[in-house]
Every structure is written in C-alpha cells, then in structure tokens.
Amino acid sequence: MPVKKSLKVGDKIVEIGYVYWIFKIETNKDENGDKVRKIFFKPYYKNRNNKTLISSIPAKNIKKANIRRPLKEAKLRKLLAEFPKKKESFEPLNLIKARESLKLNSPKETMKVLKRIWIEKKERGDQLTKSKKDVYELALNRLQEEIAYVDKIPLKKAREKINNSLKKTPI
C-alpha cells in the first residue's frame, strides 16, 4: 500500500511497522538547482528509546523506503478476523527469512511470522529459543502500533487484540 496522495504535515505513515507523524515538510534546491521536497517525521508512540528521534527522507524516496500509510480500519479488521483461519504450510521457521519478512512493512507478512511462531510455541508447550522470542516480540510490537493507531486504542489493548486473534488459530 504505497503512498499515492501527496503527504502533508499531520499525516501518519508506517515505516517497518512503526507509526510516525509528519511534523514538517521543506522544499529546497539541491546542488543542481532542482527542487527537493523533504519530509520530517517523529514517532507517534514515544517511548524512552525513541522520544527524541527525528527522521527525514526526500519525498521521492518514500516508495523506495517502503513507507506507507496506515491500514484502513476495514482492512485491519479483515486481517485480524480472517488470518487465523487461513491454512498455510508450516515448515520450520527460518529466523533470517522471518526477519526479512518483517522488513517488508506488511501487516500481512508480520501476521504470518507471528502466527508461525505462535503455533510453534503452542506445539512446544510455550518453549521457544531466545532468538524466536525476540522475533516474536519484534513482530508483535510492529503490528501493535498500527492496530492501536487505527483503532484509537492504547498499545496494551492492541497487543491483547493480536493475541486474541492468534488464539483462534487452529493447531
């Protein structure tokens, strides 16, 4: 879901699963005299690790950086309702591929990673390696922000929503 309309101050964007808000847009000239539009953004959900973070990107690179707008509410509901029901082939989880999937900035791919680790966790009686736990937490955090933003709920409630969706997954 790439950014189609021109972004403006106040818009929200999603980069690698994290929600940001655009607080400034500048248009300057580069060394060739061409106009360059630069977008500045900050985390929408601040925590102790990112409270002073400010990022910027040339507008022309938004698509290359795989930055997108948040999901629409209907699409999010469909993802959370239908995803646990979908049958998928479950070969052993490759952590490198799972981390690469999370970089795609796709809620669907993030849910696939979460679902695969969830099933493995249930099959093994809640025992996962440290690496798999870390990937699970990373995926959960990334999806949590977007759900909290779209549904206008606290992060904790968004996490519960994801877990409730995963619990419906047949093992």
C-alpha positions as CSV (number, residue, x, y, z in Angstrom):
1,M,0.0,0.0,0.0
2,P,2.4,2.7,-1.2
3,V,1.7,6.4,-0.6
4,K,-0.4,7.6,-3.5
5,K,-1.5,11.1,-2.5
6,S,1.0,13.7,-1.6
7,L,1.9,13.7,2.1
8,K,1.2,16.7,4.2
9,V,2.0,17.9,7.8
10,G,-0.1,15.9,10.3
11,D,-0.3,12.8,8.1
12,K,0.6,9.4,9.7
13,I,2.9,7.0,8.0
14,V,4.2,3.5,8.7
15,E,7.8,2.6,8.4
16,I,8.8,-1.0,9.2
17,G,5.6,-1.4,11.3
18,Y,6.1,1.7,13.4
19,V,3.7,4.6,13.2
20,Y,5.2,8.1,12.7
21,W,3.6,11.6,12.2
22,I,4.8,14.1,9.7
23,F,5.6,17.4,11.5
24,K,7.4,19.3,8.8
25,I,7.9,19.4,5.1
26,E,10.6,21.5,3.4
27,T,11.2,22.3,-0.2
28,N,14.8,23.3,-1.0
29,K,17.0,23.3,-4.0
30,D,19.7,20.7,-4.5
31,E,23.2,21.3,-5.9
32,N,21.8,21.2,-9.4
33,G,19.1,23.8,-8.6
34,D,16.3,21.2,-8.7
35,K,13.6,21.4,-6.1
36,V,13.8,18.7,-3.4
37,R,10.9,18.1,-1.1
38,K,12.0,16.6,2.3
39,I,9.6,15.1,4.8
40,F,10.4,15.2,8.5
41,F,8.7,12.7,10.9
42,K,8.7,11.6,14.5
43,P,7.4,8.5,16.3
44,Y,3.7,8.7,17.0
45,Y,4.1,6.4,20.0
46,K,7.0,7.7,22.1
47,N,9.0,5.6,24.5
48,R,12.2,6.0,26.3
49,N,14.2,4.7,23.3
50,N,12.7,7.0,20.7
51,K,11.4,10.1,22.4
52,T,14.0,12.4,20.7
53,L,14.1,10.6,17.4
54,I,13.5,12.8,14.3
55,S,13.8,11.3,10.8
56,S,13.7,12.8,7.4
57,I,13.5,11.5,3.8
58,P,13.3,13.1,0.4
59,A,9.7,12.7,-0.8
60,K,10.8,11.0,-4.0
61,N,12.3,8.1,-1.9
62,I,9.2,7.3,0.1
63,K,8.3,4.4,-2.2
64,K,11.8,3.1,-2.3
65,A,12.0,3.1,1.5
66,N,8.7,1.1,1.6
67,I,7.0,3.7,3.7
68,R,3.2,3.6,3.5
69,R,0.0,5.0,5.1
70,P,-1.6,3.0,7.9
71,L,-4.2,0.4,7.0
72,K,-7.8,1.4,6.7
73,E,-10.0,0.2,9.6
74,A,-11.9,-2.3,7.4
75,K,-8.8,-3.9,6.0
76,L,-7.3,-4.2,9.5
77,R,-10.5,-5.9,10.8
78,K,-10.4,-8.3,7.9
79,L,-6.8,-9.2,8.5
80,L,-7.3,-9.9,12.2
81,A,-10.6,-11.9,11.6
82,E,-9.5,-14.0,8.6
83,F,-5.8,-14.5,9.2
84,P,-6.1,-17.2,12.0
85,K,-8.4,-19.2,9.7
86,K,-6.1,-19.4,6.7
87,K,-4.3,-22.6,6.2
88,E,-0.6,-22.3,5.5
89,S,2.3,-24.7,5.0
90,F,4.3,-24.7,8.2
91,E,7.9,-25.8,7.6
92,P,10.4,-25.0,10.4
93,L,10.7,-21.3,10.9
94,N,13.8,-19.7,9.3
95,L,14.7,-16.8,11.5
96,I,16.6,-15.0,8.8
97,K,13.6,-15.2,6.4
98,A,11.3,-14.1,9.3
99,R,13.4,-11.0,10.0
100,E,13.4,-10.2,6.2
101,S,9.6,-10.6,6.1
102,L,9.3,-8.1,9.0
103,K,11.3,-5.6,6.9
104,L,8.7,-5.7,4.2
105,N,6.5,-3.3,6.2
106,S,3.5,-5.5,5.5
107,P,0.9,-6.3,8.2
108,K,0.0,-9.5,6.4
109,E,3.6,-10.7,6.4
110,T,4.1,-9.7,10.1
111,M,1.0,-11.7,11.0
112,K,2.4,-14.7,9.1
113,V,5.6,-14.5,11.2
114,L,3.5,-14.1,14.4
115,K,1.2,-17.0,13.5
116,R,4.1,-19.4,12.7
117,I,5.9,-18.6,16.0
118,W,2.6,-18.8,17.9
119,I,1.9,-22.3,16.5
120,E,5.4,-23.5,17.2
121,K,5.1,-22.1,20.8
122,K,1.9,-24.0,21.4
123,E,3.3,-27.2,19.9
124,R,6.3,-27.0,22.2
125,G,4.5,-26.0,25.3
126,D,5.5,-22.3,25.4
127,Q,9.2,-23.1,24.9
128,L,10.9,-21.1,22.3
129,T,14.6,-20.2,21.7
130,K,15.7,-16.7,22.7
131,S,16.0,-15.8,19.1
132,K,12.5,-16.8,18.3
133,K,11.1,-15.0,21.3
134,D,12.9,-11.9,20.1
135,V,11.5,-12.1,16.6
136,Y,8.0,-12.7,18.1
137,E,8.3,-9.6,20.3
138,L,9.6,-7.6,17.4
139,A,6.7,-8.6,15.1
140,L,4.2,-8.1,17.9
141,N,5.5,-4.6,18.6
142,R,5.3,-3.6,15.0
143,L,1.8,-4.8,14.5
144,Q,0.7,-3.4,17.8
145,E,1.4,0.2,16.9
146,E,-0.6,0.2,13.7
147,I,-3.6,-1.5,15.4
148,A,-3.5,0.9,18.3
149,Y,-3.4,3.9,15.9
150,V,-6.1,2.6,13.5
151,D,-8.5,1.5,16.3
152,K,-7.6,4.5,18.5
153,I,-6.9,2.3,21.5
154,P,-3.9,2.0,23.9
155,L,-0.9,-0.1,22.9
156,K,-1.8,-2.6,25.6
157,K,-5.3,-3.2,24.2
158,A,-3.8,-3.6,20.7
159,R,-1.5,-6.3,21.9
160,E,-4.5,-8.1,23.5
161,K,-6.3,-7.8,20.2
162,I,-3.5,-9.5,18.4
163,N,-3.2,-12.2,21.0
164,N,-6.9,-12.9,20.8
165,S,-6.7,-13.2,17.1
166,L,-3.7,-15.7,17.4
167,K,-5.6,-17.7,20.0
168,K,-8.2,-18.5,17.4
169,T,-5.5,-20.2,15.2
170,P,-6.1,-23.9,15.0
171,I,-3.1,-26.0,15.9
